Amino acid sequence: MTSRDELRLLPWSGPDGKPCFLSTDDDSSGLSRLADTLETTYLALAAEALDHASDVLNLVQPDPADLRAAFMHVTAALQQVLRVAESRGHRLISASSASPQA
């Protein structure tokens, strides 16, 4: 059985909110490519949320509803980006432990 350290944390959760993992040796599999695409999308959406939040915060008197909406978008984006970072961090650790030592 594959250990949890060798599994790829996917950028989505299961129906019960628990993390989903992928066990494959093929980084170009359909599911791996879908996860890569979604990770890229999440990072782009986070950049957009940050830009919008910066615009709202730069207003002299931002509307409270706009502030709340911007904060909610940034919070959601940060959750997604943290999951991407965690997944990529695990893959870096797995890759470095699989590399031959000099």
C-alpha positions in Angstrom: 0.0 0.0 0.0 1.2 3.5 -0.8 2.0 5.6 2.2 0.2 8.9 2.8 3.5 10.8 2.2 3.6 9.3 -1.4 0.1 10.4 -2.2 -0.7 13.7 -4.0 -3.1 15.9 -2.1 -5.7 17.0 -4.6 -6.9 20.6 -4.8 -10.5 19.6 -4.0 -12.3 17.9 -1.1 -14.5 14.9 -1.1 -18.3 15.2 -0.5 -17.8 15.0 3.2 -15.2 17.8 3.2 -12.2 15.4 3.8 -9.1 15.8 1.7 -8.8 13.7 -1.5 -5.5 12.0 -2.5 -4.2 10.6 -5.7 -1.9 7.6 -5.9 -0.2 7.4 -9.3 3.3 7.2 -10.8 2.1 9.0 -13.9 2.3 12.8 -13.5 0.7 13.1 -16.9 -2.4 11.1 -16.1 -5.8 12.7 -16.7 -6.5 13.2 -13.0 -3.0 14.7 -12.5 -3.4 17.1 -15.4 -6.9 18.1 -14.0 -5.3 18.8 -10.6 -2.5 20.8 -12.2 -5.0 22.9 -14.2 -7.2 23.5 -11.1 -4.1 24.5 -9.0 -3.1 27.0 -11.7 -6.6 28.3 -11.8 -6.7 28.7 -8.0 -3.5 30.6 -8.1 -4.8 33.0 -10.8 -8.0 33.5 -8.9 -6.1 34.3 -5.8 -4.1 37.0 -7.7 -7.3 38.5 -8.9 -8.8 38.5 -5.4 -5.7 40.2 -4.1 -5.8 42.8 -6.8 -9.5 43.5 -6.2 -9.0 43.7 -2.4 -6.1 46.1 -2.9 -8.3 48.3 -5.1 -11.0 48.3 -2.4 -8.6 49.1 0.4 -7.1 52.0 -1.6 -10.5 53.7 -1.7 -10.7 56.8 0.5 -14.0 55.5 2.1 -14.6 51.9 1.0 -18.1 50.6 1.3 -18.4 48.1 4.1 -20.2 45.7 1.8 -17.3 45.9 -0.7 -14.8 45.4 2.1 -16.7 42.3 3.3 -17.0 40.8 -0.2 -13.3 41.4 -0.8 -12.3 39.9 2.5 -14.5 36.8 1.8 -12.9 36.4 -1.7 -9.4 36.7 -0.3 -10.2 34.3 2.5 -11.5 31.7 0.1 -8.5 32.2 -2.2 -6.1 31.8 0.7 -7.7 28.5 1.7 -7.2 27.3 -1.9 -3.7 28.5 -2.2 -2.7 26.9 1.1 -4.0 23.6 -0.2 -2.0 24.0 -3.4 1.1 24.9 -1.3 0.6 21.9 0.9 0.2 19.6 -2.0 3.3 21.0 -3.8 5.3 20.9 -0.6 4.5 17.2 -0.1 5.5 16.5 -3.7 8.8 18.4 -3.3 9.6 16.4 -0.1 8.7 13.1 -1.8 10.8 14.0 -4.8 13.8 15.0 -2.8 13.6 11.8 -0.7 13.4 9.7 -3.8 16.5 11.3 -5.4 19.7 9.5 -4.9 22.0 11.1 -2.3 25.3 12.6 -3.5 
